Amino acid sequence: GLAAMAQVPAHLTSMPQSQTKVWQAWHGTHSFCCDGRLMFGPDIGVTCFAAALTTGVSAVFWLFVCPWLPPVAVAADALLYVLTMLFMGLTATTDPGIVPRNAHMDDAEAAVHANASRSVEVNGVTISLKWCHTCRIWRPPRASHCSECNVCVERFDHHCPWMGQCIGRRNYRFFMGFVVCVSLLCLHTASCSLFRFLQVLQKYETHIVMLETVVQGMRRSPVVAMMLVFPLLILVCVGPLACYHCGLVCDNRTTNEEIKGTFAGRKNPFSRGWQSNCHEACCAPREASRIHPRSVACEELGTSMCNSDAAVRSESAPHAEMQPAQQV
């Protein structure tokens, strides 16, 4: 109940309250390291596997294919690999836009809010706000509660198990960079492997049937053949995802909204043209994180850690006008 939300977990009761930090009393399912400087989602093991797989495939490619490639092709592959790993790390460790809980609210006040209604107007479209019974806040427009991470996230897109993290307002651009770079990396790796595989096939007599030539090439250079097929299999999965999210960015939509049909058959009030939408998703300055894992818990959790009205205005500005709360 409310007491459990505001109190420090049992294994920390022996610590002086003044020394307990927010990350030690965290209410979500995230993991922290380096004294709260790095935050990981509940699926960090899957993220490590994805990173190891990407590194392993790239290492095999560098050893067995790159020695026969032009230097510019090798440099391009190394650059794509570095960018892929960079965006993966940023996506997995960046606060996606978590809206802190209102832990100080008592049951009576929470019950009043739960039976009330609120709305905001964005570009002439009225959007009803939802009350989160777990976090005890009015969710900003486009925010949603992630059951995997047990937190509310602004501009929630989806929970990505491969990144081990929610994809939201503050890390969506890093996720986009990852899916685009990993698609280009797979395409480049497959293309260069095909170039090397054709070099291998040229060593055989031209009168041999094409299929037999390919089989002979696979027997002679099985690793090169694998570096041709495996990246293509990954590209088949990741490529359409990258194209799908590029479409979402151009229309200023989220995966969560598409699945729920939030704006089906009506105007999307957040869309301001594909150029402005792309700038907002990829280039606009990011808001500061609303959570402070290294702050002292008794100070951070004992005050109004989340001003939900401010969060609502921040998400819907500059096109929204707050409507007064009304009882149902």
URDA-V915978 format. One record per residue. N is the residue number from 0. SS is DSSP state (hx for helix, st for strand, lp for the rest). PHI is phi in whole degrees, -180 to 180 (999 if undefined). D_LAST is the distance of its C-alpha to the last C-alpha in Angstrom with 1 decimal. Layout:
# URDA-V915978
<<N	SS	PHI	D_LAST> <N	SS	PHI	D_LAST>>
This chain:
# URDA-V915978
<<0	lp	999	24.6> <1	hx	-62	24.1> <2	hx	-62	27.7> <3	hx	-66	29.0> <4	hx	-72	27.1> <5	hx	-89	28.6> <6	lp	-86	32.0> <7	lp	-76	35.0> <8	lp	-55	35.9> <9	hx	-57	38.6> <10	hx	-73	41.4> <11	hx	-111	40.9> <12	lp	-66	40.9> <13	lp	-78	44.6> <14	lp	-83	44.1> <15	lp	-59	43.7> <16	hx	-58	40.1> <17	hx	-67	41.4> <18	hx	-101	42.9> <19	lp	-79	40.1> <20	st	-99	38.7> <21	hx	-58	35.3> <22	hx	-67	36.9> <23	hx	-77	38.2> <24	hx	-110	34.8> <25	lp	-65	33.0> <26	lp	-90	29.9> <27	lp	-87	30.4> <28	lp	-102	33.1> <29	lp	-76	35.3> <30	st	-114	38.9> <31	st	-127	40.6> <32	st	-146	44.2> <33	lp	56	46.3> <34	lp	58	44.4> <35	lp	86	41.1> <36	lp	-73	42.6> <37	st	-119	41.9> <38	st	-122	38.8> <39	st	-120	39.0> <40	lp	-77	36.4> <41	lp	-70	36.7> <42	lp	-107	39.0> <43	hx	-63	41.6> <44	hx	-63	44.3> <45	hx	-67	43.7> <46	hx	-63	43.8> <47	hx	-63	47.2> <48	hx	-64	48.4> <49	hx	-63	47.5> <50	hx	-66	49.3> <51	hx	-66	52.3> <52	hx	-64	52.5> <53	hx	-62	52.4> <54	hx	-67	55.0> <55	hx	-64	57.2> <56	hx	-63	57.2> <57	hx	-65	58.0> <58	hx	-64	60.8> <59	hx	-62	62.4> <60	hx	-63	62.2> <61	hx	-65	63.8> <62	hx	-78	66.6> <63	hx	-107	67.6> <64	lp	-120	66.7> <65	hx	-60	66.6> <66	hx	-58	70.4> <67	hx	-106	71.2> <68	lp	-107	68.6> <69	lp	-64	69.1> <70	hx	-56	68.0> <71	hx	-65	65.3> <72	hx	-69	63.7> <73	hx	-65	63.7> <74	hx	-64	62.2> <75	hx	-63	59.4> <76	hx	-66	58.6> <77	hx	-63	58.6> <78	hx	-65	56.3> <79	hx	-64	53.8> <80	hx	-65	53.9> <81	hx	-62	53.3> <82	hx	-65	50.4> <83	hx	-61	48.8> <84	hx	-69	49.1> <85	hx	-64	47.9> <86	hx	-67	44.7> <87	hx	-63	44.2> <88	hx	-64	44.6> <89	hx	-66	42.3> <90	hx	-64	39.5> <91	hx	-75	39.9> <92	hx	-114	40.0> <93	lp	-91	37.7> <94	lp	-58	34.2> <95	lp	-74	32.1> <96	lp	119	29.4> <97	st	-68	27.8> <98	st	-93	24.8> <99	lp	-60	25.7> <100	lp	-72	23.5> <101	lp	-97	22.0> <102	lp	-69	24.1> <103	lp	-83	24.1> <104	lp	-73	20.4> <105	lp	-86	20.3> <106	hx	-63	18.3> <107	hx	-65	16.4> <108	hx	-66	15.3> <109	hx	-63	14.5> <110	hx	-65	12.3> <111	hx	-63	10.2> <112	hx	-64	10.1> <113	hx	-63	9.5> <114	lp	-99	6.1> <115	st	-105	5.3> <116	st	-138	6.2> <117	lp	-139	9.7> <118	st	-152	12.4> <119	st	-129	16.1> <120	st	-111	18.6> <121	st	-124	21.8> <122	lp	53	24.7> <123	lp	83	22.6> <124	st	-108	20.3> <125	st	-85	16.6> <126	st	-117	15.9> <127	st	-78	12.5> <128	lp	-89	13.1> <129	lp	-112	12.9> <130	st	-89	12.7> <131	st	-93	16.1> <132	lp	-70	16.3> <133	lp	-78	20.1> <134	lp	-87	20.6> <135	lp	58	17.6> <136	st	-141	17.1> <137	st	-83	15.1> <138	lp	-67	17.4> <139	lp	-62	19.2> <140	lp	-53	19.4> <141	lp	77	21.8> <142	lp	-83	21.7> <143	st	-151	21.6> <144	st	-92	22.3> <145	st	-90	25.9> <146	lp	-71	26.6> <147	lp	-72	30.3> <148	lp	-94	30.2> <149	lp	61	27.1> <150	st	-143	25.8> <151	st	-91	23.4> <152	st	-126	25.6> <153	lp	-69	25.1> <154	lp	44	25.9> <155	lp	-64	26.4> <156	lp	-99	29.1> <157	st	-171	30.2> <158	st	-98	31.8> <159	st	-101	35.5> <160	lp	-66	37.6> <161	lp	-69	40.8> <162	lp	-89	39.7> <163	lp	66	38.2> <164	st	-154	35.2> <165	st	-70	32.0> <166	st	-108	32.5> <167	lp	-143	30.2> <168	lp	-58	30.3> <169	lp	-94	33.3> <170	lp	-125	35.6> <171	hx	-65	35.0> <172	hx	-65	38.1> <173	hx	-70	40.2> <174	hx	-63	39.1> <175	hx	-61	40.0> <176	hx	-60	43.4> <177	hx	-66	44.0> <178	hx	-66	43.4> <179	hx	-70	45.5> <180	hx	-68	48.3> <181	hx	-70	48.5> <182	hx	-66	48.8> <183	hx	-65	51.6> <184	hx	-64	53.2> <185	hx	-64	53.4> <186	hx	-63	54.7> <187	hx	-68	57.3> <188	hx	-63	58.4> <189	hx	-66	58.8> <190	hx	-66	60.7> <191	hx	-67	63.1> <192	hx	-66	63.7> <193	hx	-64	64.5> <194	hx	-59	67.0> <195	hx	-68	68.6> <196	hx	-65	68.6> <197	hx	-66	70.4> <198	hx	-62	73.0> <199	hx	-65	73.6> <200	hx	-66	74.1> <201	lp	-66	76.6> <202	lp	-78	79.0> <203	lp	-98	79.6> <204	lp	-65	82.0> <205	lp	-71	80.7> <206	lp	-79	82.1> <207	lp	-74	79.7> <208	lp	-59	76.9> <209	hx	-56	73.6> <210	hx	-62	71.8> <211	hx	-65	74.6> <212	hx	-63	74.5> <213	hx	-64	70.8> <214	hx	-64	71.5> <215	hx	-63	74.4> <216	hx	-65	72.2> <217	hx	-67	69.6> <218	hx	-70	72.3> <219	hx	-77	73.8> <220	lp	-134	70.6> <221	hx	-65	67.9> <222	hx	-68	65.9> <223	hx	-63	65.9> <224	hx	-62	64.8> <225	hx	-65	61.9> <226	hx	-69	60.9> <227	hx	-86	60.8> <228	hx	-82	58.7> <229	hx	-62	56.2> <230	hx	-61	54.7> <231	hx	-66	54.3> <232	hx	-64	52.3> <233	hx	-67	50.0> <234	hx	-63	49.8> <235	hx	-61	48.8> <236	hx	-86	45.7> <237	hx	-86	44.9> <238	hx	-56	46.1> <239	hx	-60	43.4> <240	hx	-64	40.8> <241	hx	-63	42.1> <242	hx	-64	42.1> <243	hx	-62	38.6> <244	hx	-72	37.2> <245	hx	-63	39.4> <246	hx	-66	37.6> <247	hx	-64	34.2> <248	hx	-63	35.4> <249	hx	-63	36.7> <250	hx	-99	33.4> <251	lp	55	31.2> <252	lp	-121	29.4> <253	lp	-121	28.9> <254	hx	-60	29.9> <255	hx	-61	26.4> <256	hx	-68	25.1> <257	hx	-67	28.0> <258	hx	-65	27.5> <259	hx	-83	23.8> <260	lp	66	24.5> <261	lp	-58	21.9> <262	lp	-112	23.8> <263	lp	-66	25.7> <264	lp	78	26.4> <265	lp	-145	25.0> <266	lp	-68	26.2> <267	lp	-86	26.1> <268	lp	-70	25.1> <269	lp	-91	26.8> <270	lp	-82	30.2> <271	lp	-126	32.7> <272	lp	97	35.9> <273	hx	-64	37.8> <274	hx	-68	39.8> <275	hx	-66	37.0> <276	hx	-64	35.1> <277	hx	-65	38.2> <278	hx	-65	38.7> <279	hx	-63	35.2> <280	hx	-76	35.6> <281	hx	-113	39.2> <282	lp	-123	40.4> <283	lp	-65	37.7> <284	lp	-58	37.7> <285	lp	-83	35.6> <286	lp	-71	33.2> <287	lp	-66	34.3> <288	lp	-65	32.9> <289	lp	-87	30.0> <290	lp	-108	31.7> <291	lp	-136	34.9> <292	lp	-58	36.5> <293	lp	-94	39.5> <294	lp	-75	37.8> <295	st	-71	38.1> <296	hx	-63	35.2> <297	hx	-66	34.9> <298	hx	-87	34.5> <299	hx	-73	32.4> <300	lp	-86	29.9> <301	lp	-90	30.0> <302	lp	-113	28.7> <303	lp	-76	25.7> <304	lp	-65	27.0> <305	lp	-129	24.1> <306	lp	-97	22.4> <307	hx	-66	19.6> <308	hx	-63	19.0> <309	hx	-65	22.7> <310	hx	-65	22.7> <311	hx	-63	20.0> <312	hx	-65	22.2> <313	hx	-65	25.3> <314	hx	-73	24.2> <315	hx	-93	23.1> <316	lp	-66	25.8> <317	lp	-95	27.7> <318	lp	-104	25.7> <319	st	-108	22.1> <320	st	-128	20.3> <321	st	-66	17.4> <322	lp	-102	14.3> <323	lp	-65	12.5> <324	lp	-67	9.5> <325	st	-127	6.4> <326	st	-75	3.8> <327	lp	-75	0.0>>
